[in-house]
Amino acid sequence: MASQYTICTRMYDDRRWSHSQCADWPVTRRPEMGPPPLLRQRISARSLTPCPSIPTWWSIKNEHTQDVAGGLYDRLPQARRRACWDWKEQLSISSAYDAVSSRSHGFHTRLLSSSLLLDLPSSSYILSQAIESTSSRRNGEYSKLSPKVWLHSQDPYHPSDIATHVQRTTPQTRFTKVNGAPAELTLDNLDGLNALGTDGGKDIWLTSKDDITTNPSWLNGASPDAAGKINGAIPCVVIVTDHGGGKVDAFYFYFYTYNQGNTLFGIEIGSHVGDWEHNMIRFQDGTPQAIWYSQHATGEAFTWAAVEKDGLRPLAYSAKGSHAYYPTPGRHDYTIPNVNTLIGALVDYTDRGKLWDPIQSAYTYIYDKERKDFIPTEDRPNQPTGFLRFNGRWGDEQYPDSDRRQRKVFWIGATAKYSGGPTGPRDKNLQRKNVCPDDGKWCFVKPADFL
């Protein structure tokens, strides 16, 4: 039985979602088969307002008029669903379809544009599982896999709204205000600062408008409610990187406006404005394999089976003040990275204070490896992206020794009370090959025996 449908697609171009052209397309599908479930939820009226008639599902036929698309997609719930439609009306499917690639030849369409991308990558699939599911999600099975975070009971510095932090700062380089900067910084225009500095803006520091030694209230961030949600703030960013071959990384970035350093010989060291921490979950064919916990300038990786969970969701523990992330509560010596001794001079402490559910207040993106850019997820197309492209630092530059606020232990540079602010998510090795960052530091994925 043949039917007529209007097919529309969208693609991301020039840093925004744009609507494509639509085409009438006669298709054939046996009624008893029903609509292909994965496609039914990907093409919907909510996402393509200019189209006069939007199907809730569609099917495709091959050159022999045999309807096989539904079975193909049903068989590949975890495959890389990326289909390129070109002017030759030839559907080419990635080699990730190894198990069924022989069935992919001969699929045809009559879309009007010369090159459109039907956005069904596995990264979207993993993201739909990594974040809270909605009625438009393919399924909510993996919505329970995003981390929950135990904040320390005595930590006054909580996760912070990213936009508020930006508004409370002014861009400086060498402690001088950057000429030509916008009068008001926003998450949308922050990347414009890159052109105003050197080396792509890496010398620009988002400097607090207030003297931080007065402890202005905005440094404290916000505390989660009984349900784990931080209201009136967005302190989390989810970024998904699709490596191909079924390998996908889901990064969960957590932002704090202030990092309070630990003490060494009675002197506080390593405090700074701005603090980005993160977990990363490595998926293979939709199944979680391992999880990374960022800690200071490095971190630790563990097998998925090794870490504590709340139901199916992994737990992370945010250290008091420093916000380094650990898989367990207690004492964590980081004097030697990845080696937790009993006598180290630098120690983090974690406990079960308040439980934070970051995904309830988060921005969500797909990372485009080819363009090295960030694409808002389709369900949230108007999310800001400029702040993710900012190449500079998210806090004050390290104060010089002449600054009344600065102190050091025995005048050793590495023991300064106030250090410089960190770089943002873009600088956190989003294309890493392994679970551990590709930075040459000693690291391996630890089993449960190391906890």
C-alpha positions in Angstrom: 0.0 0.0 0.0 1.6 3.3 -1.1 1.1 6.6 0.7 2.3 10.2 0.2 4.3 11.9 2.9 6.2 15.2 3.3 9.8 14.6 4.4 11.8 17.3 6.1 15.3 17.3 7.6 17.4 19.8 9.5 21.0 20.4 9.7 23.4 22.5 11.8 25.3 25.1 9.9 27.0 28.4 10.7 26.6 27.8 14.4 22.8 27.6 14.4 20.1 25.2 13.5 18.6 25.9 10.1 15.5 24.4 8.4 16.0 22.4 5.2 13.7 22.1 2.3 10.8 19.7 2.2 9.9 17.2 -0.4 6.8 15.1 -1.2 7.8 11.5 -1.2 5.7 8.4 -2.1 6.8 5.5 0.1 5.7 1.9 0.6 5.4 0.1 3.8 3.3 -2.9 4.9 0.7 -1.6 7.4 1.3 -4.6 9.7 4.9 -3.7 10.2 4.1 -0.3 11.8 6.3 2.7 11.7 10.1 2.3 12.3 10.2 3.3 16.0 13.6 5.1 16.0 12.7 7.2 13.0 9.2 7.9 14.2 10.6 9.9 17.2 13.4 11.6 15.3 11.2 13.4 12.7 8.4 15.3 14.5 6.3 18.4 14.1 8.0 20.1 17.1 11.3 20.6 15.3 10.3 21.8 11.8 7.7 24.5 12.0 8.0 25.8 8.4 7.0 22.4 6.9 3.3 22.3 5.9 2.9 18.7 6.7 5.1 16.7 8.9 4.9 12.9 9.3 5.2 11.2 12.6 7.1 8.4 10.9 8.4 7.5 7.5 9.8 4.5 5.7 12.3 3.9 2.9 12.4 1.3 0.1 15.2 -0.1 -1.8 15.6 -0.3 -5.6 13.8 -3.6 -5.6 10.8 -2.0 -3.8 11.3 -4.3 -0.9 10.5 -2.5 2.3 13.5 -3.2 4.7 14.1 0.0 6.5 12.1 -0.7 9.6 13.8 -4.0 10.1 17.2 -2.4 9.6 16.8 0.3 12.2 15.1 -2.1 14.6 18.1 -4.3 14.5 20.5 -1.5 15.2 19.4 0.2 18.4 23.1 0.9 19.3 24.7 1.4 15.9 25.9 4.7 14.4 22.8 6.0 12.6 24.3 8.5 10.3 22.9 8.7 6.8 24.0 11.1 4.1 21.6 12.0 1.4 23.1 13.5 -1.8 22.0 14.7 -5.1 22.5 11.3 -6.7 19.7 10.1 -4.5 22.1 7.5 -3.0 22.0 6.7 0.7 25.4 5.8 2.0 25.7 4.4 5.5 28.8 4.4 7.6 30.9 1.3 8.0 29.7 1.1 11.6 26.8 -0.8 10.1 29.1 -3.8 9.6 26.6 -6.4 10.6 24.0 -5.2 8.0 26.0 -3.2 5.5 25.0 -5.5 2.8 21.4 -4.4 3.2 22.2 -0.7 2.9 22.8 -0.5 -0.9 20.1 0.8 -3.2 18.2 3.0 -0.8 16.7 6.1 -2.5 15.1 9.4 -1.7 13.9 12.4 -3.6 15.0 15.2 -1.2 15.5 18.5 -2.8 18.7 19.8 -1.4 22.1 18.8 -2.8 23.5 17.6 0.5 21.5 17.1 3.7 22.4 15.3 6.9 19.7 13.2 8.5 20.9 13.6 12.1 20.8 10.1 13.6 24.3 9.7 14.9 25.1 7.4 17.8 26.2 10.4 19.8 22.6 11.7 19.8 21.5 8.2 20.8 23.9 8.1 23.8 23.0 11.7 24.7 19.3 10.8 24.7 20.2 8.2 27.3 22.6 10.3 29.2 20.2 13.1 30.0 16.7 13.2 31.3 14.3 11.7 28.9 11.4 13.6 27.4 8.4 12.6 25.3 10.5 13.1 22.2 13.3 10.8 23.3 13.8 7.4 21.7 13.8 5.8 25.1 14.7 6.7 28.6 16.6 3.5 29.6 19.9 5.3 30.0 18.6 8.5 31.6 19.6 6.8 34.8 23.2 6.6 33.9 24.3 10.2 34.4 26.3 10.7 37.6 24.9 12.0 40.8 27.3 14.1 43.0 27.6 14.1 46.8 28.7 17.6 47.9 30.8 18.0 51.0 28.7 18.8 54.1 31.1 21.6 55.2 31.9 23.1 51.8 30.6 26.7 51.5 31.3 26.9 47.8 28.6 25.1 45.8 28.0 24.5 42.0 27.4 27.9 40.3 25.4 29.3 37.5 27.7 29.7 34.5 25.9 32.8 33.2 26.1 34.6 36.5 29.8 34.0 36.8 30.4 35.5 33.4 28.3 38.6 34.2 30.3 39.1 37.4 33.6 39.2 35.6 35.5 41.5 33.3 38.0 40.4 30.6 41.6 41.3 31.4 45.0 40.5 30.1 48.1 41.3 32.3 45.7 42.8 34.8 44.5 45.4 32.2 40.9 45.5 30.8 40.7 44.2 27.3 39.9 47.0 24.8 36.9 46.4 22.6 35.3 43.9 24.9 31.5 43.9 25.1 30.0 46.1 27.8 28.3 43.0 29.2 29.6 39.5 28.8 27.1 36.7 28.1 27.3 33.0 27.3 26.5 33.9 23.7 29.2 36.6 23.1 32.1 35.2 25.2 33.9 33.7 22.2 34.2 37.1 20.7 37.0 37.8 23.2 39.2 35.3 21.4 40.0 37.8 18.6 40.9 40.5 21.2 43.8 38.6 22.7 46.9 36.8 21.5 47.2 33.2 20.6 43.4 33.0 19.9 42.5 34.7 23.2 44.4 32.3 25.5 45.8 35.3 27.4 42.4 36.6 28.4 41.3 36.1 32.0 37.7 36.5 33.3 38.5 38.6 36.3 36.2 39.1 39.2 34.7 42.6 39.5 34.8 42.2 43.2 37.7 41.7 45.6 37.4 38.0 46.3 38.9 38.4 49.8 35.7 40.1 50.8 33.9 36.8 49.9 31.1 38.2 47.8 28.0 36.0 48.0 28.0 35.1 44.3 31.2 33.0 45.0 29.1 30.6 47.0 26.9 29.2 44.2 23.7 27.5 45.0 22.7 24.4 47.0 20.5 21.6 45.7 17.0 21.0 47.0 15.7 17.8 48.5 15.2 16.4 45.0 18.8 17.1 44.1 18.0 20.0 41.7 19.7 23.4 41.8 17.0 25.9 41.0 17.6 29.2 39.2 21.0 28.2 38.0 22.6 26.0 35.3 26.0 24.7 36.6 26.3 21.6 34.4 27.2 21.1 30.7 26.8 17.7 29.0 29.0 17.2 25.9 28.8 14.0 23.8 31.6 12.9 21.5 31.0 10.2 18.9 34.3 8.5 18.0 32.7 6.1 15.5 32.7 2.3 15.6 30.2 2.4 18.5 32.6 4.3 20.8 31.0 7.3 22.4 32.1 9.6 25.3 29.6 11.5 27.5 31.2 14.3 29.4 29.5 15.8 32.4 31.1 19.2 33.3 30.4 20.8 36.6 31.1 24.5 37.3 31.9 26.2 40.5 32.7 29.9 40.8 35.3 29.5 43.5 37.9 26.8 44.3 39.2 27.0 47.9 42.6 25.4 48.1 44.0 23.1 50.8 46.5 24.1 53.5 50.2 23.5 53.6 52.1 24.3 56.8 49.1 26.4 57.9 48.9 28.4 54.7 46.0 28.1 52.2 47.4 27.3 48.7 45.9 27.0 45.2 42.7 28.9 45.6 41.3 30.4 42.4 38.2 32.0 40.8 36.4 29.6 38.4 36.5 25.8 38.6 35.6 23.2 36.0 35.4 19.6 37.1 34.0 16.6 35.1 33.1 13.0 34.9 33.3 11.2 31.5 31.6 7.9 30.8 32.9 5.8 27.9 30.3 3.8 26.0 30.8 1.0 23.6 27.8 0.0 21.5 25.6 1.8 24.0 27.0 0.0 27.1 29.0 1.9 29.7 32.5 0.6 30.1 34.4 3.0 32.3 34.2 6.4 34.1 36.7 9.2 34.6 36.9 11.5 37.7 38.8 14.8 37.3 41.1 15.7 40.2 43.1 18.9 40.2 45.3 18.8 37.0 44.7 15.1 36.5 42.3 12.4 37.7 41.4 8.7 37.9 39.6 6.2 35.7 37.7 3.2 36.9 35.8 0.4 35.3 32.0 0.8 35.3 31.5 -2.2 37.5 33.9 -0.9 40.1 32.2 2.3 41.1 29.4 2.9 43.6 25.9 3.5 42.1 22.5 4.9 43.2 20.4 2.4 41.3 22.0 2.4 37.9 23.6 5.9 38.2 27.3 6.2 39.2 28.1 8.3 42.3 30.8 11.0 42.5 32.1 12.8 45.6 33.0 16.4 45.3 35.9 17.3 47.7 35.6 20.1 50.2 36.8 23.4 48.7 38.9 21.9 45.8 35.9 20.1 44.2 38.1 17.3 42.9 35.9 14.3 42.1 36.4 10.9 43.7 34.5 7.6 43.5 34.3 7.2 47.3 33.9 9.2 50.5 36.8 9.8 52.9 40.4 10.9 52.8 42.2 11.3 49.4 45.9 12.1 49.3 46.9 13.7 46.0 50.5 14.7 46.8 51.5 12.1 44.2 48.7 12.0 41.5 46.9 8.6 41.3 48.7 7.4 44.5 46.7 7.6 47.7 49.2 7.4 50.5 48.6 7.7 54.3 51.3 10.4 54.9 50.9 12.8 52.0 50.9 16.6 52.6 48.1 17.4 50.2 44.8 15.8 51.1 41.2 16.1 49.9 38.1 15.1 52.0 34.8 13.9 50.7 31.6 13.0 52.5 27.8 12.6 52.0 26.6 16.1 52.5 23.9 17.1 50.0 23.1 14.9 46.9 23.2 16.9 43.7 21.6 15.7 40.4 23.4 17.8 37.8 21.5 16.6 34.8 18.3 18.3 36.1 19.9 21.8 35.3 22.2 21.3 32.4 23.1 22.5 28.9 23.4 19.7 26.4 25.6 19.5 23.2 27.1 17.2 20.6 30.8 17.8 19.9 31.6 17.9 16.2 35.1 16.4 15.9 35.6 17.6 12.3 34.8 21.2 13.0 35.9 21.2 16.6 32.6 22.9 17.5 29.6 22.4 19.7 26.1 21.7 18.4 23.1 22.2 20.7 20.9 19.1 20.9 17.8 19.3 18.8 15.4 19.4 21.7 17.2 22.6 22.9 18.3 24.4 19.7 18.6 27.9 21.3 21.2 27.0 23.9 24.2 29.3 24.0 27.4 28.0 22.4 29.8 31.0 22.5 31.1 30.3 26.0 32.2 26.8 24.9 34.4 28.3 22.2 36.1 30.8 24.6 39.8 30.0 24.6 40.7 32.0 27.7 40.7 31.4 31.4 37.6 31.3 33.6 39.0 33.3 36.6 41.5 35.8 37.8 45.1 35.7 36.6 47.5 34.6 39.4 48.1 37.6 41.6 51.8 38.8 41.6 53.9 38.6 44.7 53.5 42.3 45.1 49.7 42.0 45.5 48.6 42.3 49.2 46.4 39.2 48.7 49.1 36.9 47.6 51.1 34.6 49.9 53.5 31.7 49.4 55.0 28.9 51.5 58.7 29.7 51.7 58.4 31.8 48.6 57.9 28.7 46.4 55.9 29.6 43.3 53.9 26.4 43.3 52.6 27.2 46.8 50.9 30.5 46.0 47.7 31.1 47.9 46.0 32.3 44.8 46.6 30.6 41.5 45.2 31.4 38.0 41.7 30.4 36.8 41.2 27.3 34.7 40.5 26.7 31.0 37.0 25.6 30.0 35.6 22.3 28.6 37.1 22.9 25.2 40.5 22.3 26.6 39.6 19.0 28.4 40.7 16.5 25.6 37.2 15.9 24.2 38.7 13.8 21.4 40.7 11.5 23.7 41.4 8.0 22.4 41.4 6.4 25.8 39.4 6.9 29.0 42.4 8.7 30.5 43.3 12.0 28.8 45.9 11.9 26.0 48.3 14.1 28.0 51.1 11.6 28.7 50.5 11.4 32.4 50.5 8.0 34.1 47.0 6.7 34.2 45.1 3.4 33.7 41.5 2.2 34.2 41.4 0.8 37.7 39.3 -2.2 38.8 37.4 -2.3 42.1 40.5 -3.6 43.9 41.9 0.0 43.8 39.0 1.6 45.6 
